[in-house]
Amino acid sequence: MQLQVARIGKPHGIRGEVTVQVLTDAPAERFVAGTEFVVEPASAGPLTVRSARWNKDILLLGFEEIADRNAAEAIRGAKLYIETEELDDEDDDEGWYEHELVGLEARVGSQVVGKVAALTTLPVQDLLTVTTSEGKEILIPFVDEIVPEVNIEEGYILITPPAGLFELNDEGAGEPAE
């Protein structure tokens, strides 16, 4: 099984380093020299870590295969995965991985309101992106009070949205009708 651990951001400097959005709770173990990642899109990889260092709160990675800024720009947005078989189903308190959530139905009560499209991991709280049947993207704080149930086996999450949550994310909300 593949587990996404990072998303590559913009180039840093002229020697091929890139910023990365870390999607793992163990960056010190995952991003060590010699570690090889499976990359999506496959044409950008595989990539082998040459160097890893922190610049304030941003992780900078250098890869054996990326020699300069132009090559670093070419892999911008790529996703880094590791092969893992160590996922422990008993650790429900540890949280969820994006690949487990994407594609699940989002329900309010028994009504399906959309599908989970992404999980964004942030320092304070995570956000779920739910795409409605109309194609709108709604950002849902991924906290127990708003998403009290995640049922992987039956393919859904249950949302108890506070008043206005769906309208808050609607670009047309609050604008006078013409």
CORWO-V71623 format. One record per residue. N is the residue number from 1. RES is the residue in three letters. D_FIRST is the distance of its C-alpha to the first C-alpha in whole Angstrom. Layout:
n:N res:RES d_first:D_FIRST
n:N res:RES d_first:D_FIRST
This chain:
n:1 res:MET d_first:0
n:2 res:GLN d_first:4
n:3 res:LEU d_first:7
n:4 res:GLN d_first:10
n:5 res:VAL d_first:13
n:6 res:ALA d_first:16
n:7 res:ARG d_first:18
n:8 res:ILE d_first:21
n:9 res:GLY d_first:24
n:10 res:LYS d_first:27
n:11 res:PRO d_first:29
n:12 res:HIS d_first:31
n:13 res:GLY d_first:34
n:14 res:ILE d_first:34
n:15 res:ARG d_first:32
n:16 res:GLY d_first:29
n:17 res:GLU d_first:28
n:18 res:VAL d_first:26
n:19 res:THR d_first:25
n:20 res:VAL d_first:22
n:21 res:GLN d_first:21
n:22 res:VAL d_first:19
n:23 res:LEU d_first:16
n:24 res:THR d_first:15
n:25 res:ASP d_first:18
n:26 res:ALA d_first:18
n:27 res:PRO d_first:19
n:28 res:ALA d_first:21
n:29 res:GLU d_first:18
n:30 res:ARG d_first:16
n:31 res:PHE d_first:19
n:32 res:VAL d_first:20
n:33 res:ALA d_first:22
n:34 res:GLY d_first:20
n:35 res:THR d_first:17
n:36 res:GLU d_first:15
n:37 res:PHE d_first:13
n:38 res:VAL d_first:11
n:39 res:VAL d_first:14
n:40 res:GLU d_first:14
n:41 res:PRO d_first:17
n:42 res:ALA d_first:16
n:43 res:SER d_first:20
n:44 res:ALA d_first:20
n:45 res:GLY d_first:17
n:46 res:PRO d_first:16
n:47 res:LEU d_first:18
n:48 res:THR d_first:19
n:49 res:VAL d_first:20
n:50 res:ARG d_first:24
n:51 res:SER d_first:25
n:52 res:ALA d_first:24
n:53 res:ARG d_first:27
n:54 res:TRP d_first:28
n:55 res:ASN d_first:31
n:56 res:LYS d_first:32
n:57 res:ASP d_first:29
n:58 res:ILE d_first:27
n:59 res:LEU d_first:25
n:60 res:LEU d_first:26
n:61 res:LEU d_first:24
n:62 res:GLY d_first:25
n:63 res:PHE d_first:23
n:64 res:GLU d_first:24
n:65 res:GLU d_first:24
n:66 res:ILE d_first:26
n:67 res:ALA d_first:30
n:68 res:ASP d_first:31
n:69 res:ARG d_first:32
n:70 res:ASN d_first:31
n:71 res:ALA d_first:28
n:72 res:ALA d_first:27
n:73 res:GLU d_first:28
n:74 res:ALA d_first:26
n:75 res:ILE d_first:23
n:76 res:ARG d_first:24
n:77 res:GLY d_first:21
n:78 res:ALA d_first:18
n:79 res:LYS d_first:15
n:80 res:LEU d_first:13
n:81 res:TYR d_first:10
n:82 res:ILE d_first:8
n:83 res:GLU d_first:6
n:84 res:THR d_first:6
n:85 res:GLU d_first:6
n:86 res:GLU d_first:9
n:87 res:LEU d_first:9
n:88 res:ASP d_first:12
n:89 res:ASP d_first:14
n:90 res:GLU d_first:17
n:91 res:ASP d_first:17
n:92 res:ASP d_first:18
n:93 res:ASP d_first:21
n:94 res:GLU d_first:18
n:95 res:GLY d_first:17
n:96 res:TRP d_first:15
n:97 res:TYR d_first:12
n:98 res:GLU d_first:13
n:99 res:HIS d_first:10
n:100 res:GLU d_first:12
n:101 res:LEU d_first:15
n:102 res:VAL d_first:15
n:103 res:GLY d_first:17
n:104 res:LEU d_first:19
n:105 res:GLU d_first:22
n:106 res:ALA d_first:25
n:107 res:ARG d_first:28
n:108 res:VAL d_first:31
n:109 res:GLY d_first:32
n:110 res:SER d_first:32
n:111 res:GLN d_first:32
n:112 res:VAL d_first:29
n:113 res:VAL d_first:29
n:114 res:GLY d_first:26
n:115 res:LYS d_first:23
n:116 res:VAL d_first:20
n:117 res:ALA d_first:20
n:118 res:ALA d_first:19
n:119 res:LEU d_first:18
n:120 res:THR d_first:21
n:121 res:THR d_first:20
n:122 res:LEU d_first:24
n:123 res:PRO d_first:26
n:124 res:VAL d_first:28
n:125 res:GLN d_first:26
n:126 res:ASP d_first:23
n:127 res:LEU d_first:24
n:128 res:LEU d_first:22
n:129 res:THR d_first:23
n:130 res:VAL d_first:24
n:131 res:THR d_first:26
n:132 res:THR d_first:29
n:133 res:SER d_first:30
n:134 res:GLU d_first:32
n:135 res:GLY d_first:30
n:136 res:LYS d_first:31
n:137 res:GLU d_first:28
n:138 res:ILE d_first:29
n:139 res:LEU d_first:28
n:140 res:ILE d_first:27
n:141 res:PRO d_first:27
n:142 res:PHE d_first:24
n:143 res:VAL d_first:26
n:144 res:ASP d_first:27
n:145 res:GLU d_first:31
n:146 res:ILE d_first:29
n:147 res:VAL d_first:26
n:148 res:PRO d_first:27
n:149 res:GLU d_first:24
n:150 res:VAL d_first:21
n:151 res:ASN d_first:20
n:152 res:ILE d_first:16
n:153 res:GLU d_first:17
n:154 res:GLU d_first:20
n:155 res:GLY d_first:19
n:156 res:TYR d_first:21
n:157 res:ILE d_first:22
n:158 res:LEU d_first:26
n:159 res:ILE d_first:28
n:160 res:THR d_first:32
n:161 res:PRO d_first:33
n:162 res:PRO d_first:36
n:163 res:ALA d_first:39
n:164 res:GLY d_first:38
n:165 res:LEU d_first:35
n:166 res:PHE d_first:34
n:167 res:GLU d_first:37
n:168 res:LEU d_first:37
n:169 res:ASN d_first:34
n:170 res:ASP d_first:36
n:171 res:GLU d_first:38
n:172 res:GLY d_first:41
n:173 res:ALA d_first:41
n:174 res:GLY d_first:45
n:175 res:GLU d_first:46
n:176 res:PRO d_first:49
n:177 res:ALA d_first:49
n:178 res:GLU d_first:51
